[in-house]
Amino acid sequence: MPYVFDRFRQAQDANTTKGLGLGLAIARHIVERHNGTIHTESAGEEQGATFIVRLPLLEDVKGSSYRQRTCQSGLSQ
């Protein structure tokens, strides 16, 4: 999925032509502006995808780090 984060990129499926194809490009921009990374993994076509977002930890005023949080979300059709 090398082009998934490109602007105006949409799937070729006739059922998914809604929208402008900007959502993932905007998500990547926001994550990168926060010095993070975003990437995707997939087992193949029609197998869904996992999006991994990594953001650096912030330190509060007292110097203790916020704890890392993991969020898993699954979408089913």
Phi and psi in degrees as GROMACS dihedral restraints (atoms count N, CA, C in turn):
[ dihedral_restraints ]
;  ai    aj    ak    al  type     phi  dphi    fc
    3     4     5     6     1   -68.6    20    10
    4     5     6     7     1   -19.9    20    10
    6     7     8     9     1  -108.3    20    10
    7     8     9    10     1     6.7    20    10
    9    10    11    12     1   -60.2    20    10
   10    11    12    13     1   -26.6    20    10
   12    13    14    15     1   -97.4    20    10
   13    14    15    16     1     4.9    20    10
   15    16    17    18     1   -73.9    20    10
   16    17    18    19     1   146.0    20    10
   18    19    20    21     1   -66.0    20    10
   19    20    21    22     1   142.4    20    10
   21    22    23    24     1    64.7    20    10
   22    23    24    25     1    16.3    20    10
   24    25    26    27     1   -86.7    20    10
   25    26    27    28     1   128.4    20    10
   27    28    29    30     1  -132.6    20    10
   28    29    30    31     1   155.6    20    10
   30    31    32    33     1   -66.3    20    10
   31    32    33    34     1   155.2    20    10
   33    34    35    36     1   -82.2    20    10
   34    35    36    37     1    -7.4    20    10
   36    37    38    39     1   -67.3    20    10
   37    38    39    40     1   133.3    20    10
   39    40    41    42     1   -63.5    20    10
   40    41    42    43     1   -24.1    20    10
   42    43    44    45     1   -82.0    20    10
   43    44    45    46     1    -6.7    20    10
   45    46    47    48     1  -119.5    20    10
   46    47    48    49     1    26.8    20    10
   48    49    50    51     1   -87.7    20    10
   49    50    51    52     1     9.7    20    10
   51    52    53    54     1   -77.9    20    10
   52    53    54    55     1   150.2    20    10
   54    55    56    57     1    88.6    20    10
   55    56    57    58     1   176.6    20    10
   57    58    59    60     1  -101.3    20    10
   58    59    60    61     1    -9.6    20    10
   60    61    62    63     1    80.0    20    10
   61    62    63    64     1    31.4    20    10
   63    64    65    66     1  -108.7    20    10
   64    65    66    67     1   -15.4    20    10
   66    67    68    69     1   -54.8    20    10
   67    68    69    70     1   -51.7    20    10
   69    70    71    72     1   -72.5    20    10
   70    71    72    73     1   -30.6    20    10
   72    73    74    75     1   -65.8    20    10
   73    74    75    76     1   -40.4    20    10
   75    76    77    78     1   -66.7    20    10
   76    77    78    79     1   -43.2    20    10
   78    79    80    81     1   -58.4    20    10
   79    80    81    82     1   -45.5    20    10
   81    82    83    84     1   -61.0    20    10
   82    83    84    85     1   -43.1    20    10
   84    85    86    87     1   -60.8    20    10
   85    86    87    88     1   -46.0    20    10
   87    88    89    90     1   -62.3    20    10
   88    89    90    91     1   -46.9    20    10
   90    91    92    93     1   -61.8    20    10
   91    92    93    94     1   -44.6    20    10
   93    94    95    96     1   -66.3    20    10
   94    95    96    97     1   -34.0    20    10
   96    97    98    99     1   -65.6    20    10
   97    98    99   100     1   -21.6    20    10
   99   100   101   102     1   -98.8    20    10
  100   101   102   103     1    18.7    20    10
  102   103   104   105     1    60.1    20    10
  103   104   105   106     1    34.7    20    10
  105   106   107   108     1  -112.3    20    10
  106   107   108   109     1  -175.0    20    10
  108   109   110   111     1  -132.8    20    10
  109   110   111   112     1   154.3    20    10
  111   112   113   114     1  -140.5    20    10
  112   113   114   115     1   133.6    20    10
  114   115   116   117     1  -150.0    20    10
  115   116   117   118     1   171.3    20    10
  117   118   119   120     1  -128.2    20    10
  118   119   120   121     1   152.3    20    10
  120   121   122   123     1  -132.2    20    10
  121   122   123   124     1   144.7    20    10
  123   124   125   126     1  -150.8    20    10
  124   125   126   127     1   143.8    20    10
  126   127   128   129     1   -78.7    20    10
  127   128   129   130     1   -10.8    20    10
  129   130   131   132     1   143.5    20    10
  130   131   132   133     1   179.1    20    10
  132   133   134   135     1   -57.9    20    10
  133   134   135   136     1   139.7    20    10
  135   136   137   138     1    65.5    20    10
  136   137   138   139     1    14.6    20    10
  138   139   140   141     1  -108.0    20    10
  139   140   141   142     1     2.2    20    10
  141   142   143   144     1    80.3    20    10
  142   143   144   145     1  -177.3    20    10
  144   145   146   147     1  -148.1    20    10
  145   146   147   148     1   154.5    20    10
  147   148   149   150     1  -116.4    20    10
  148   149   150   151     1   129.8    20    10
  150   151   152   153     1  -107.6    20    10
  151   152   153   154     1   127.8    20    10
  153   154   155   156     1  -111.8    20    10
  154   155   156   157     1   120.4    20    10
  156   157   158   159     1  -114.4    20    10
  157   158   159   160     1   127.1    20    10
  159   160   161   162     1  -122.2    20    10
  160   161   162   163     1   125.5    20    10
  162   163   164   165     1  -122.8    20    10
  163   164   165   166     1   144.3    20    10
  165   166   167   168     1   -68.2    20    10
  166   167   168   169     1   149.6    20    10
  168   169   170   171     1   -73.4    20    10
  169   170   171   172     1   146.1    20    10
  171   172   173   174     1  -100.7    20    10
  172   173   174   175     1   154.3    20    10
  174   175   176   177     1  -107.4    20    10
  175   176   177   178     1   135.2    20    10
  177   178   179   180     1   -79.0    20    10
  178   179   180   181     1  -178.4    20    10
  180   181   182   183     1   -59.6    20    10
  181   182   183   184     1   -34.9    20    10
  183   184   185   186     1   -81.6    20    10
  184   185   186   187     1    -4.8    20    10
  186   187   188   189     1    93.0    20    10
  187   188   189   190     1    -1.6    20    10
  189   190   191   192     1   -86.6    20    10
  190   191   192   193     1   142.1    20    10
  192   193   194   195     1   -82.4    20    10
  193   194   195   196     1   147.4    20    10
  195   196   197   198     1   -67.4    20    10
  196   197   198   199     1   146.2    20    10
  198   199   200   201     1   -75.0    20    10
  199   200   201   202     1   146.8    20    10
  201   202   203   204     1   -69.6    20    10
  202   203   204   205     1   137.4    20    10
  204   205   206   207     1  -117.9    20    10
  205   206   207   208     1   140.0    20    10
  207   208   209   210     1  -114.3    20    10
  208   209   210   211     1   132.8    20    10
  210   211   212   213     1  -127.0    20    10
  211   212   213   214     1   126.5    20    10
  213   214   215   216     1  -117.5    20    10
  214   215   216   217     1   135.0    20    10
  216   217   218   219     1  -136.8    20    10
  217   218   219   220     1   135.2    20    10
  219   220   221   222     1  -122.7    20    10
  220   221   222   223     1   136.6    20    10
  222   223   224   225     1  -111.2    20    10
  223   224   225   226     1   134.8    20    10
  225   226   227   228     1  -123.2    20    10
  226   227   228   229     1   152.4    20    10
